[in-house]
C-alpha cells in the first residue's frame, strides 16, 4: 500500500542562476495552490559540495525566529495564525540535525496538505549524477523546472552580481569554475535527463519571462497541474533582483563566447528559437 505521507517536494527548480529563478519563486509563492519554503534556496542537495549550507540555513532560521517572535507579541488577531505557522517552519529549519530524513520531513510535516509543494535552488543544476539519482529514486521527486538563458549573458550577469561584493577580485571572478559551470547547459541537461523523462522536465527561456511572463506562468502551471489565473500573479511584469546594467568588456565577451561555443551551438540545434538567436548574436551562425 502506498504511503499516504508526502516525503518529497512535488517539484524542484534547479536553475539556471541569473535566469529568473527569484522571479519564479516570488510568483509561485503567490499561487493559492502552491507552497514553497519562505526562504528561497534550501541548498540541501548541493550541501555535499558545500557543507556550510547547513550552518547558514540554521543561522538564518534562528535570526528569522527572533524577528517573528517579536512580531507575534504585537500582532493583530488576524495575523497571529499566519505568524505562528511561519514560526513553526523556522523552528524546523533551525534544527541541528539536517539529514535526508529532515529534508523529507519538510514535506510531511511543514508543507500544508492538499497543495503542490516544491523548492527552488539554482545551484542544484551543478549537482552530480549520483545525487540526481537519489533525488529521483530515493526521495521521489518527479518534476523539475529549468530556465535557460544565453550562457554568455548569464555569466556576465553573474559576474556583475559577484563583483558587487568588494571581497571578489574582478580579474579572477570571470574565470571562476563555479561561475562557468553554471552556464554549461548541455552538461546540465544531459545529467538531469539521464533520470527524468522529457515529460518530467519543464524547460523555459529567460526571454519569455521578460516579454510574455503570463504565458510563461501559464505553461508552468500546466506543467505542475495547478489552475492558472492572471490574478494570482499581480506583479508578474515586475523584474526581481536585477543586476546593475553595464556592457561586457570585449576581452571578457570573447572569453565567454569561446567558453560556451559548443553549448550555444548545441542549444541552437536542439531548440531553435531563442537559442538560435543567441548563436547568431555571438557570430556562431549566419543571420
C-alpha positions in Angstrom: 0.0 0.0 0.0 1.4 3.4 -0.9 2.5 5.6 2.0 0.0 8.5 2.2 2.5 10.8 3.8 4.3 13.1 1.4 8.0 12.8 1.8 9.2 14.7 -1.3 8.6 18.0 -3.0 6.3 17.8 -6.0 8.9 19.7 -8.0 12.4 21.2 -7.8 13.5 24.4 -9.5 17.1 23.7 -10.5 18.2 26.9 -12.2 19.8 28.4 -14.0 21.2 31.0 -11.7 20.6 34.6 -13.1 17.9 33.2 -15.3 14.8 34.3 -13.5 14.5 31.9 -10.6 14.0 34.6 -7.9 11.1 36.0 -10.0 9.6 32.5 -10.4 9.9 31.8 -6.7 8.0 35.0 -5.9 5.3 34.3 -8.5 4.7 30.7 -7.4 4.7 31.7 -3.8 1.6 33.8 -4.5 -0.3 30.9 -6.1 -3.0 29.7 -3.6 -2.4 26.0 -4.6 1.4 26.0 -4.4 3.6 26.0 -1.3 7.3 26.9 -1.1 9.5 27.5 1.9 9.6 31.1 3.0 13.3 31.3 2.2 14.3 30.5 -1.4 17.2 28.2 -2.0 17.3 25.5 0.7 20.7 24.2 -0.7 20.1 20.8 0.7 21.2 18.6 -2.2 24.3 20.7 -3.0 25.4 20.7 0.6 27.6 17.8 -0.3 29.7 20.3 -2.2 29.5 23.0 0.5 28.6 21.6 4.0 28.4 25.1 5.4 25.0 25.4 3.8 23.5 23.5 6.8 25.1 26.0 9.3 23.9 29.0 7.2 20.4 27.6 7.0 20.2 27.2 10.7 21.6 30.6 11.5 19.2 32.3 9.1 16.3 30.4 10.7 17.3 31.5 14.2 17.5 35.1 13.2 14.1 34.9 11.5 12.7 33.3 14.7 13.8 36.3 16.7 12.0 38.6 14.3 8.9 36.5 14.2 8.6 36.2 17.9 8.8 40.0 18.3 6.1 40.4 15.6 3.9 37.9 17.4 3.9 40.0 20.5 2.3 42.9 18.8 0.4 41.1 16.1 -3.3 41.8 15.4 -5.7 39.0 15.9 -6.0 38.2 12.2 -2.2 37.9 11.8 -1.5 35.5 14.7 -2.1 32.2 12.9 0.0 33.2 10.0 2.9 34.2 12.1 2.6 31.1 14.2 2.8 29.0 11.1 6.0 30.8 10.0 7.5 30.2 13.4 6.8 26.5 13.1 8.6 26.5 9.8 11.6 28.4 11.0 11.8 26.2 14.1 12.1 23.2 11.8 14.7 24.9 9.7 16.8 25.7 12.8 17.1 22.0 13.9 20.7 20.9 14.5 20.4 17.6 12.5 19.6 18.2 8.9 19.9 14.8 7.2 17.8 13.2 4.4 15.1 12.3 6.9 15.0 16.0 8.0 14.6 17.1 4.4 11.7 14.6 3.8 10.1 15.9 6.9 9.7 19.3 5.4 7.1 17.9 3.0 5.4 15.6 5.5 5.2 18.0 8.5 5.7 21.6 7.3 4.1 21.8 3.9 0.3 22.1 4.0 -1.9 19.2 2.9 -3.6 19.4 -0.4 -1.3 21.7 -2.3 1.6 21.3 -4.8 4.8 21.9 -2.9 8.4 22.5 -4.1 11.6 24.4 -3.7 13.9 26.4 -6.0 17.6 26.2 -5.6 19.6 27.2 -8.8 22.7 25.5 -7.5 21.1 22.1 -8.0 21.9 22.5 -11.7 25.5 21.6 -10.7 25.0 18.5 -8.6 26.4 15.2 -9.8 24.5 12.3 -11.2 24.6 10.2 -8.0 22.7 12.9 -6.2 20.3 13.4 -9.1 19.6 9.6 -8.9 18.9 9.9 -5.2 16.5 12.8 -5.8 14.6 10.8 -8.4 14.7 7.3 -7.0 15.1 7.7 -3.2 13.4 11.0 -2.4 10.9 10.6 -5.2 10.8 13.9 -6.9 9.2 13.6 -10.3 9.1 17.1 -11.7 11.9 19.6 -12.4 11.9 23.2 -13.7 14.9 24.5 -15.6 15.1 28.0 -17.1 17.7 28.5 -19.9 19.5 31.8 -20.7 22.1 32.8 -23.2 25.2 31.4 -21.4 27.3 34.4 -22.3 24.8 36.9 -20.9 24.1 34.7 -17.9 27.7 34.5 -16.9 28.2 38.3 -17.4 25.2 38.9 -15.2 26.6 36.6 -12.5 30.0 38.3 -12.8 28.3 41.7 -12.1 26.5 40.3 -9.1 29.6 38.7 -7.7 31.8 41.8 -8.2 29.3 43.9 -6.2 31.0 42.3 -3.2 34.3 44.1 -2.5 35.9 40.8 -1.4 35.8 39.4 -5.0 38.6 40.3 -7.4 37.1 41.2 -10.8 40.2 39.9 -12.6 39.6 36.5 -11.2 35.9 36.2 -10.9 35.0 35.9 -14.6 37.2 32.7 -14.9 35.9 31.0 -11.8 35.0 27.4 -12.5 31.8 27.6 -10.4 30.6 30.6 -12.4 31.5 29.0 -15.7 29.9 25.6 -14.9 26.6 27.2 -14.1 26.3 28.1 -17.8 27.2 24.7 -19.3 23.6 23.9 -20.3 24.5 20.9 -22.4 26.1 19.1 -19.4 23.4 20.2 -17.1 20.6 18.9 -19.4 22.4 15.6 -20.0 22.8 14.9 -16.3 19.2 15.6 -15.4 17.8 13.9 -18.5 19.5 10.7 -17.5 17.0 10.3 -14.7 14.0 12.5 -15.7 11.9 12.0 -18.8 11.0 14.8 -21.2 7.6 15.0 -19.7 9.1 15.4 -16.2 11.3 18.4 -17.1 9.9 21.8 -17.8 12.4 23.8 -19.9 11.7 27.5 -20.2 13.6 30.5 -21.5 14.6 33.7 -19.8 13.3 35.9 -22.7 9.8 34.6 -22.2 9.9 35.8 -18.6 10.8 39.3 -19.9 8.4 39.6 -22.8 5.5 37.3 -22.0 5.5 36.5 -18.3 1.9 35.4 -18.1 2.3 32.9 -20.9 5.4 31.6 -19.2 3.5 31.2 -15.9 0.6 29.5 -17.6 3.0 26.9 -19.0 4.5 26.4 -15.6 1.0 26.0 -14.0 0.1 23.4 -16.7 3.3 21.5 -16.0 2.6 21.5 -12.3 -1.1 20.6 -12.9 -2.5 23.6 -11.0 -5.0 26.2 -12.2 -3.8 29.3 -13.9 -5.3 32.8 -13.3 -3.6 36.1 -14.1 -5.0 37.4 -10.8 -2.7 35.1 -8.9 0.3 37.0 -10.2 -0.3 40.7 -9.8 3.4 41.5 -10.0 4.4 39.2 -12.8 5.6 42.1 -15.0 7.9 43.4 -12.3 11.6 42.3 -12.5 13.2 40.7 -9.4 16.8 41.2 -8.3 18.0 42.8 -11.4 21.8 43.3 -11.6 23.2 46.7 -12.5 23.4 47.3 -16.2 26.8 47.5 -17.9 28.3 46.5 -21.2 30.5 43.4 -21.2 34.1 44.4 -21.9 35.4 42.9 -25.2 38.0 40.6 -23.6 35.5 39.1 -21.2 32.9 38.8 -24.0 35.3 36.9 -26.3 36.4 34.7 -23.4 32.8 33.7 -22.7 31.9 33.3 -26.3 34.8 30.8 -26.8 34.0 29.1 -23.5 30.4 28.5 -24.4 30.7 27.9 -28.2 29.7 24.2 -28.0 26.8 25.0 -25.7 25.5 27.7 -27.9 25.5 25.5 -31.0 24.0 22.6 -29.1 21.1 24.7 -27.8 20.5 26.3 -31.2 20.4 22.9 -32.9 18.2 21.4 -30.3 15.7 24.2 -29.6 15.9 26.8 -32.3 14.0 29.9 -31.3 15.8 32.0 -28.7 18.9 29.8 -28.6 19.2 30.2 -32.4 19.2 34.0 -31.8 21.9 33.5 -29.1 24.2 31.7 -31.5 23.7 34.3 -34.2 24.3 37.1 -31.8 27.6 35.6 -30.9 28.5 35.1 -34.6 28.5 31.3 -34.5 25.7 31.0 -37.1 24.7 33.2 -40.0 21.8 35.6 -39.7 
